[in-house]
Amino acid sequence: MNKKLSFILLSISSLVAHADADSAKKSVVLNQENDVKELDEVVVVSTALKHATSKSAKPVTVLSGDLLRSKVGSTIGETLKNELGITTQSFGSGVGTPVIRGQAGPRVRVMQNSMGNNDASSLSPDHANGVEPILAERVEVLRGPATLLYGNGAIGGVVNVIDNRIPEVVPGKLVGGAGEQRYDSVTNESASALKLEGGKNGWAYHFDGFYRDQGNTHIGGRAIDEQAVRVNEPDFAAAINPDGLIVNTEGRTRGGSAGVSRIGDAGLIGASINTLERNYGIPSDGSGGLPVTVELKQTKYDFKGQLNKPFSFAEQIRTKFGYTDYQHQELDAGTPTTTFLNKTYESRLELEHQPIGAVRGVWGFQSTNSEFTAVSADGSAPLVPKSDIDSYGLFAVESFKSGVVTYEFGGRGEWQTISPENRNSLTYLPISGSASALWDVTDQHQLSLGITHSQRAPLIQELFYDGVHEASRSYELGDANLTREVSNNLDLGYRYQASWMTAEINLFHNWVSDYIYQQRADYLYDEDAGTFVSNCPLGACIPVEESQQAAATFKGFEAQTIMPLMQNNYGALDLTLFGDYTRGKFDKGGDVPRMPPLRYGFQLSYEKNDLSTNARLTRGESQTYSGENETPTPSYLLLNLGAQYRLAGFHKSNILLFANGKNMLNENIRNSTSYLRNFAPDPGRSAEIGIRISY
């Protein structure tokens, strides 16, 4: 530990960090004339009624511009994992779905341009989502009441990735765009992206494309924690357990989009097409058996329309429609074993009415119609029966200001049916509502309170899955008798803004009845015999994951304080202190599995002219509340470094150079939210370099 602390001090003395996006609006930058300039407010667009972050009663995280470029990872979870209250449900370098306040899967809705991604990532942690962060222009994370605008049950939050696929404004030039190239040593990853966009005379277009190639992931120790695995599998012995490498984690991804819009004073109409192909490996289980890989293909067609003041009552009418054709195939040594298919139509209509006195609001309708199935290559009974899944929802949100308090109220009702082949249909009627208030106590002090009642229908995989899931190395058992999940959520926030310090803390408490989760059983599945067994002396068995329900309580906080340490001719230096925590317990006793640990740390930021550098040290405590039949994870220290420099461009172009050092202490971090934490730790020490040219 002394060597690590020495390394920390040496690194921090040579390279210091820049602050998060939420603090950008209050930070100051010294230009060449030594003038002080306050940055503009950050406006959140992932709400029907757009607000600046400082005027929202809802916890919000926004990444855009240079800050987003410095944090982009191979997955959206990797991109967001160091933000307050957010981690990633890692499953090797090819998969990384966000975990917000301990919630993942269906409780975190990942969208593109405010429309559902409609892949299979919410069904299982080994399923990658169809979002490619290198193409993103902006990423917004909403928690609390605003999530009702996009569906019931997203008690973790909503992640909206905005890529301007269908332009909403006509650019100022006929031809513009950006190109980006980056390399990361930890996976020998090379990633390239290109964007072209422009417009004239009311027409706007957008083209983008990318290619990503990565090898096996390097780590800071052994891939498999054999002692931890043997807690539940006493006879486990790894035939292959390399030091410093996770086998079978290479991957390749490519994709692109094309979109066009017609824009005028009356509104706009536009359309786009997007394709994505992602091939990635699932980390080895150490048996020396055949490698498991995944081939993902997705095609999306999106349409968007908008009318400005079409009649006296309406301020704006917005409509969106999308079709997604998704396929996810799992292979053993190149031979298909399981195929997931999902074809989805989604539509959305919003009416923003003109103010009624002090009241502003939006009413809307949303429908989602899917055909989903999961089949085995051997022609046996499907793992999930072919099913038609239909959802129709009405929602409304209204806000008004009275004195120094801004109020917002919302509601959503849905009618959902799941019609499996050769089975009885299931119908659910989840009803949700929310209320929030933002009190400007003084110019420096703000208090916010949000209350949400949310209901979620179970997913098809939670209901009907029955069979071996090769990628997750388990036998999964659904339960067709699952009922609605009902949660009552409380968010309390405080903000302080002054010239010498900004501070923010959010507290949350969620009471969830009939919480649906996967519980590792105390018995195993013998793949050779095709039966469930209490023990497996020959070692040919895998764990069993059962869908269960129980009342649970989640509580925690996110906090951050930013203090300027220096502002003079030598530059600007800020200190950021941060921390987050989530605790999940079942009311009957015991811990909710796969919860993130307590995290805290500090960040230093330095900026001068076109140079910014960063260093962020995070302490993650051991997760001893691991849940029944789960293993605890040890504590860790995570040191990340970074630097950006903006070059003087030519012919109106901008050139950004960036470099990042991740996990500089080369810790072998076991991610407590990951199903494969005992087989695949987080990546080890890495160096990333990149260049982005915008014109």
Helices and strands as residue ranges (DSSP letters): H 2-14, G 21-23, E 28-30, E 36-38, E 43-44, E 51-52, G 53-55, E 60-64, H 65-71, H 76-80, E 86-90, E 96-100, G 105-107, E 108-112, E 115-116, G 133-135, E 138-142, G 145-149, E 157-162, E 176-184, E 189-200, E 203-214, E 217-222, H 226-229, E 243-246, E 251-264, E 267-281, E 292-308, E 314-332, E 335-356, E 359-376, E 384-402, E 405-420, E 426-428, E 431-440, E 445-456, H 460-464, E 466-469, E 474-477, E 485-497, E 502-526, E 531-533, E 541-568, E 571-586, E 599-608, E 611-620, E 636-647, E 654-662, E 686-694
